[in-house]
Amino acid sequence: MNNYHRGKFAELLAAFYMLCHGYRIVGRNYVTGRGTTAGEIDLICRKRHTLVFTEIKQRQTTEKAAYAISRTQQQRIIRGAQSFVKSHPQYKNDDIRFDAVLIVIPFNICHIKNAWIVD
């Protein structure tokens, strides 16, 4: 299995995990803009009145996966989240949260709620 397929498999596992924990998936691989300031969000979920923008990382260890989410990437995800909410006004009153789902194959899943906050 190459990196692309491992990544897609990790996204599938993360989506299944979130569904099993009561989240509803409202978006996948959401991209806003193009170029260096583009924001991409792997998974957008909703639970009650909280919209959760989720970054999924698959690595050999949980620690490596956690450190793979750079500050620059966080900022891009934040911009993507702002764009998503702006273009989906039905969510404008929801709380916003940024989570990470860290995956170590086979099947070690670590869900970090509030993995980062907006400055």
MINU-500912 format. One record per residue (C-alpha): residue number from 1; chain; z, y, x. Coordinates in nm, 4 decimals, m for minus. Example, Ala and Ser with C-alpha at 12.3 -4.5 7.8 and 13.67 -1.06 7.14 Angstrom:
REM MINU-500912
+-----+----+----------+----------+----------+
:   i : ch :        w :        v :        u :
+-----+----+----------+----------+----------+
:   1 :  A :   0.7800 :  m0.4500 :   1.2300 :
:   2 :  A :   0.7140 :  m0.1060 :   1.3670 :
+-----+----+----------+----------+----------+
This chain:
REM MINU-500912
+-----+----+----------+----------+----------+
:   i : ch :        w :        v :        u :
+-----+----+----------+----------+----------+
:   1 :  A :   0.0000 :   0.0000 :   0.0000 :
:   2 :  A :  m0.0972 :   0.3386 :   0.1476 :
:   3 :  A :   0.1011 :   0.6648 :   0.1229 :
:   4 :  A :  m0.0912 :   0.7849 :  m0.1834 :
:   5 :  A :  m0.0149 :   0.4662 :  m0.3768 :
:   6 :  A :   0.3491 :   0.4655 :  m0.2621 :
:   7 :  A :   0.3805 :   0.8233 :  m0.3871 :
:   8 :  A :   0.2258 :   0.7410 :  m0.7242 :
:   9 :  A :   0.4520 :   0.4362 :  m0.7546 :
:  10 :  A :   0.7554 :   0.6532 :  m0.6742 :
:  11 :  A :   0.6490 :   0.9022 :  m0.9438 :
:  12 :  A :   0.6180 :   0.6178 :  m1.1943 :
:  13 :  A :   0.9655 :   0.4884 :  m1.1031 :
:  14 :  A :   1.1142 :   0.8366 :  m1.1304 :
:  15 :  A :   0.9539 :   0.8964 :  m1.4713 :
:  16 :  A :   1.0854 :   0.5625 :  m1.5965 :
:  17 :  A :   1.4314 :   0.6415 :  m1.4589 :
:  18 :  A :   1.4389 :   0.9808 :  m1.6320 :
:  19 :  A :   1.3212 :   0.8294 :  m1.9622 :
:  20 :  A :   1.5939 :   0.5644 :  m1.9403 :
:  21 :  A :   1.8511 :   0.8411 :  m1.8923 :
:  22 :  A :   1.7555 :   1.0294 :  m2.2073 :
:  23 :  A :   1.5026 :   1.2793 :  m2.0718 :
:  24 :  A :   1.1713 :   1.3479 :  m2.2416 :
:  25 :  A :   0.8767 :   1.4057 :  m2.0105 :
:  26 :  A :   0.6880 :   1.7254 :  m2.0939 :
:  27 :  A :   0.4697 :   1.7500 :  m1.7825 :
:  28 :  A :   0.3542 :   1.5661 :  m1.4729 :
:  29 :  A :   0.1943 :   1.7006 :  m1.1557 :
:  30 :  A :   0.1882 :   2.0535 :  m1.2954 :
:  31 :  A :  m0.0032 :   2.2873 :  m1.0634 :
:  32 :  A :  m0.0191 :   2.6617 :  m1.0852 :
:  33 :  A :  m0.2369 :   2.8744 :  m0.8618 :
:  34 :  A :  m0.4338 :   2.7607 :  m0.5623 :
:  35 :  A :  m0.3758 :   2.7963 :  m0.1914 :
:  36 :  A :  m0.0606 :   2.8501 :   0.0081 :
:  37 :  A :   0.1382 :   3.0058 :  m0.2767 :
:  38 :  A :   0.0511 :   2.7330 :  m0.5264 :
:  39 :  A :   0.3403 :   2.5680 :  m0.6988 :
:  40 :  A :   0.3283 :   2.2003 :  m0.7879 :
:  41 :  A :   0.5918 :   2.0239 :  m0.9893 :
:  42 :  A :   0.5974 :   1.6446 :  m0.9849 :
:  43 :  A :   0.7830 :   1.5958 :  m1.3115 :
:  44 :  A :   0.8993 :   1.8285 :  m1.5872 :
:  45 :  A :   1.1573 :   1.6797 :  m1.8214 :
:  46 :  A :   1.3689 :   1.8060 :  m2.1060 :
:  47 :  A :   1.7070 :   1.6903 :  m2.2297 :
:  48 :  A :   1.8585 :   1.8749 :  m2.5219 :
:  49 :  A :   1.7929 :   2.2404 :  m2.4349 :
:  50 :  A :   1.7584 :   2.2010 :  m2.0593 :
:  51 :  A :   1.4210 :   2.2028 :  m1.8895 :
:  52 :  A :   1.4365 :   2.0070 :  m1.5636 :
:  53 :  A :   1.1809 :   2.0649 :  m1.2879 :
:  54 :  A :   1.1931 :   1.7575 :  m1.0683 :
:  55 :  A :   1.0714 :   1.6988 :  m0.7134 :
:  56 :  A :   1.0198 :   1.3326 :  m0.6259 :
:  57 :  A :   1.0406 :   1.2118 :  m0.2663 :
:  58 :  A :   0.9985 :   0.8581 :  m0.1375 :
:  59 :  A :   1.1011 :   0.7805 :   0.2188 :
:  60 :  A :   1.2648 :   0.5002 :   0.4229 :
:  61 :  A :   1.6131 :   0.6442 :   0.3607 :
:  62 :  A :   1.7701 :   0.8703 :   0.1028 :
:  63 :  A :   1.8604 :   1.1180 :   0.3764 :
:  64 :  A :   1.5008 :   1.1434 :   0.4980 :
:  65 :  A :   1.3841 :   1.1945 :   0.1405 :
:  66 :  A :   1.6375 :   1.4717 :   0.0824 :
:  67 :  A :   1.5457 :   1.6551 :   0.4020 :
:  68 :  A :   1.1757 :   1.6322 :   0.3137 :
:  69 :  A :   1.2205 :   1.9007 :   0.0470 :
:  70 :  A :   1.1785 :   2.2211 :   0.2450 :
:  71 :  A :   1.2901 :   2.5684 :   0.1424 :
:  72 :  A :   0.9233 :   2.6719 :   0.1238 :
:  73 :  A :   0.8531 :   2.3840 :  m0.1133 :
:  74 :  A :   1.1528 :   2.4798 :  m0.3253 :
:  75 :  A :   1.0171 :   2.8340 :  m0.3562 :
:  76 :  A :   0.6780 :   2.7007 :  m0.4630 :
:  77 :  A :   0.8396 :   2.4815 :  m0.7270 :
:  78 :  A :   1.0383 :   2.7804 :  m0.8535 :
:  79 :  A :   0.7157 :   2.9819 :  m0.8860 :
:  80 :  A :   0.5554 :   2.6888 :  m1.0638 :
:  81 :  A :   0.8495 :   2.6658 :  m1.3021 :
:  82 :  A :   0.8256 :   3.0350 :  m1.3827 :
:  83 :  A :   0.4554 :   2.9945 :  m1.4572 :
:  84 :  A :   0.5188 :   2.6880 :  m1.6738 :
:  85 :  A :   0.7795 :   2.8638 :  m1.8871 :
:  86 :  A :   0.5584 :   3.1707 :  m1.9188 :
:  87 :  A :   0.2673 :   2.9604 :  m2.0446 :
:  88 :  A :   0.4885 :   2.7446 :  m2.2719 :
:  89 :  A :   0.6925 :   2.9935 :  m2.4774 :
:  90 :  A :   0.8565 :   2.7161 :  m2.6806 :
:  91 :  A :   1.0841 :   2.6615 :  m2.3777 :
:  92 :  A :   1.1737 :   3.0262 :  m2.3101 :
:  93 :  A :   1.5314 :   2.9863 :  m2.4392 :
:  94 :  A :   1.6012 :   2.6611 :  m2.2541 :
:  95 :  A :   1.8296 :   2.6399 :  m1.9548 :
:  96 :  A :   1.6403 :   2.5706 :  m1.6310 :
:  97 :  A :   1.7437 :   2.3234 :  m1.3643 :
:  98 :  A :   1.5858 :   2.1979 :  m1.0414 :
:  99 :  A :   1.6502 :   1.8318 :  m0.9629 :
: 100 :  A :   1.5382 :   1.5871 :  m0.6975 :
: 101 :  A :   1.4753 :   1.2178 :  m0.7431 :
: 102 :  A :   1.4915 :   1.0394 :  m0.4094 :
: 103 :  A :   1.3426 :   0.6929 :  m0.3909 :
: 104 :  A :   1.3807 :   0.4249 :  m0.1278 :
: 105 :  A :   1.1617 :   0.1244 :  m0.1967 :
: 106 :  A :   1.2605 :  m0.1278 :  m0.3231 :
: 107 :  A :   1.4252 :   0.0449 :  m0.6173 :
: 108 :  A :   1.6995 :   0.2607 :  m0.4726 :
: 109 :  A :   1.6891 :   0.5741 :  m0.6874 :
: 110 :  A :   1.9126 :   0.8755 :  m0.6286 :
: 111 :  A :   1.9000 :   1.1540 :  m0.8895 :
: 112 :  A :   2.0415 :   1.4836 :  m0.7639 :
: 113 :  A :   2.1006 :   1.7311 :  m1.0427 :
: 114 :  A :   2.0847 :   2.1000 :  m0.9428 :
: 115 :  A :   1.9370 :   2.0041 :  m0.6060 :
: 116 :  A :   1.8798 :   2.3759 :  m0.5425 :
: 117 :  A :   1.9348 :   2.7016 :  m0.7259 :
: 118 :  A :   1.7252 :   3.0124 :  m0.7621 :
: 119 :  A :   1.8433 :   3.2936 :  m0.5336 :
+-----+----+----------+----------+----------+
